[in-house]
Amino acid sequence: MKKCIALVTGGFSRESEISYQSAATIEKHIDTDKYQYYLIDISPAGWLYTDEQGEKINIDKNDFSLTLNNQKIVFDTVLMCIHGTPGEDGKLQGYFDMLHIPYTCCNASVSALTFNKRDTIALAGYSGIEVSKSVMLLNHESTIPDEAIKKLQFPVFVKPNNGGSSIGMSKVLKYSEEIGIAIDKAFAEDNQVLVEEFISGRELTIGVFNNGEKIITLPITEIISKNEFFDFNAKYKGESAEITPAEITEEMAEAVRDAAKKIYAIFNCKGIVRIDFIFDEKKNVPVMLEINTVPGQSAASLIPQQVAAMGWNLKEFYTALIEASFLK
């Protein structure tokens, strides 16, 4: 009998656009010989499944079930495909935990932690992972801590502390009125803002996955943005060059793989995550930028590129991802 999969997409943030693109990729490659899947759209409009006739049917939130033709459908697992809230920040994972429904991504506490950039950097640094220096700003503060910001080495990145896809992010080259403009832009997306030192080096990103037996690293991608940095347009609008596998030395690659495995274990990650680094060639170490616990799966996304470079096809990969969700 086929296992029943809820492919959950949408979300409550501006990243929903990418969530729908990711779901479209997965739909094309999910193994329908093994799984019966239902595309569930969770958005401000509701939790909805659209049937073959185009009728929108509400999900029963009491037990996350779907009723079609008077038949109740319960799901064996959830294939998480929501970038941003409530799928990447742990809210849905906590709900599914209460219902004892497995899912393909990190648990609620890990997702909430890694969604917060400052907390992620703090734990990584405490655990011996190389990270950049930063200052946290809160929107209820009456004044910006100028002296603390001035002590940072410019250029700096100013970014919303919670969220992904580099929405609301700016690069500021020197301390000037531009820092205030960048902070206002970031506060438009979140009530916490991170001002973080820019690290000069090569931008590398790597997918990491646990198949239930061991932690597996995918081939590394080097990102060369056509923009000032790897922003939303560079990520999703083709405004970057992405080289997979990255043309780097084996010593550099091994350092990134080792750091990625260590981070995956320290943060108790599950499923596929993507970890972003800057390789500081002066210190000869990878500096962790962030952990993406629901990485994009769209045609422009990096994980599908890395899967292909490893010699897998996406059907094999998504099958492995689904099957790993059933493991304790």
Buried (B, 14 or more C-beta within 10 A) or exposed (E): EEBBBBBBBBBBBBBBBBBBBBBBBBBEBBBEEBBBBBBBBBBEEEBBBEEEEEEEBEBBEEEBBBEEEEEEBEBBBBBBBBBBBBBBBBBBBBBBBEBEBBBBBBBBBBBBBBBBBBBBBBBBBEEEBBBBBBBBBEEEEEEBBEEEBEEBEBBBBBBBBBBBBBBBBBBBEEEEEBBEEBBEBBBEBBEBBBBBBBBEBBBBBBBBBBEEEEBBBBBBBBBEBEBEBBBBBBBBEEBBEBBBBBEBEEEBBEBBBEBBBBBBEBBEBBBBBBBBBBBBEEEEBBBBBBBBBBBBBBEBBBBBBBBBBBEBEBBBBBBBBBBBBEEE
